[in-house]
Structures are given as structure tokens and as C-alpha cells.
């Protein structure tokens, strides 16, 4: 059986050491949500097997496109996603970049 690779999609700390306790609580919640979104975005990219725009990814997982757009550069920084050649037109007529699983 092939060895499975574990990928850490957990977030960087979102609160400063000097922040109040409530900031740490909010940061933990936001960080968990972001990690969940990263995992879902990555799963769509892997399943698609072709370049997708943030809007297409968002539609596939039931998120808003802006939520997806925030996660793609994070996945790129983790070397789990990469920009693809080309672009597509969104519903509003704007161009958006295309992404693939790395």
C-alpha cells in the first residue's frame, strides 16, 4: 500500500501576543475555517484535473468567490496549487486567473 503524505493546512497565528483573550478565540475560529476552506479548494483542484478559476472553484464547493480567492495564494505558498496559463471571464465580465493542483 503506498505511503500517504500528510499535508498541514493549518493557519499561521492570527493574533499577537499582546492581544486580548477574545482575539485569540476569534483567531482560532477563523484559522480553523480557513484551513477547512484550503482543504476544500485543494480537493476541487485535484478532482478537476484541469485549470479552474476561483469562481468555478467556489461554485463547486458552495463558497463565495472572494473566499476562494483568499485561499489560492495560501495554497500556492504551500506549493499545493499553482497558476496555470490563460484566464477566464467571470460572470461579471472580468478576467480571472486559472489555478491547478501542484
Secondary structure, DSSP 8 states (H G I E B T S, - for coil): --------------S-TTS-HHHHHHHHHHHHHHHHHHHHHHHHHHHH-S-EEHHHHHHHHT--HHHHHHHHHHHHHTTSEEEEEEEEE-TTS-EEEEEEE-
